[in-house]
Amino acid sequence: MESMIIPKKETLIYFDKVDSWILSEEITDNGIILVFKKDTPKEISTLLDIIKDKLDFKIKDYSISN
């Protein structure tokens, strides 16, 4: 019987509210570097700041596209 790991609440929030605003991502040994779309609302980056330390993966850094 296989067991399924349930993602943390913050990870679900990330995929529901933040992920669609990501333009590109780079996976590094120290975590993921995200680039948001140019028109990303400030509330999205604020939300990421609140939840990023509780995600099931590490966000190293992020920026907003020019």
N, C-alpha and C positions, 0 to 999 in steps of 0.2 A: 504494500500500500504506500503510495506516494503522499508526502505531506507538502502542502503549499504554504509558502511564507507570505503572509499578508504585509503589504507595504505600510510604512508609517503614514499617519494622517497627513503630515507635511508633504510627503512625496505625492500623494494623491492630489493635494492642493496644487502642487507644482504642475503636474500634468493637466489638470483641469483649467488653471487660470494663467499660468506663466508660459508654458511650452509653446503655445501657438504664436507668441510674440518673438520667438527666437529665430534670427536670420541664419546664424551659423554657430557651430560649436566645434571646439578642438579638444580632443581628449589627450591629456598629458599624464605623465607619471604622478603628478601632484594634484590632479583633479581636472575638472572640465572648465574650459574658458568659453564663455558665452558672448555672443554679439546679438543684441536686440535690434529689431527693426527700428528705423528712424522715428516712426510715429508712435512708439510705445508710450503709453501713459505712465506718468511718474508713479502712480499707485502700484504698477506691476513691479517696478524695481524696488519699491519700498516693501512690497509683500515678499519678494525674494530675499531681501535683507533680513526680514523677520524669520523666515523659515529655513534659510540655507544651511544653518548649522545642525538642523534636525533631519535633513534629507537622508535617504538611503544611499546617496552618492555624494561625492565632494565637489563643490563648486569652488574652483580656485580664484576666479575673477570673472568680471563681466563688464561690458561697455555697450554704448549705444552707437549704432552705425551713423556715419556722417551723411 
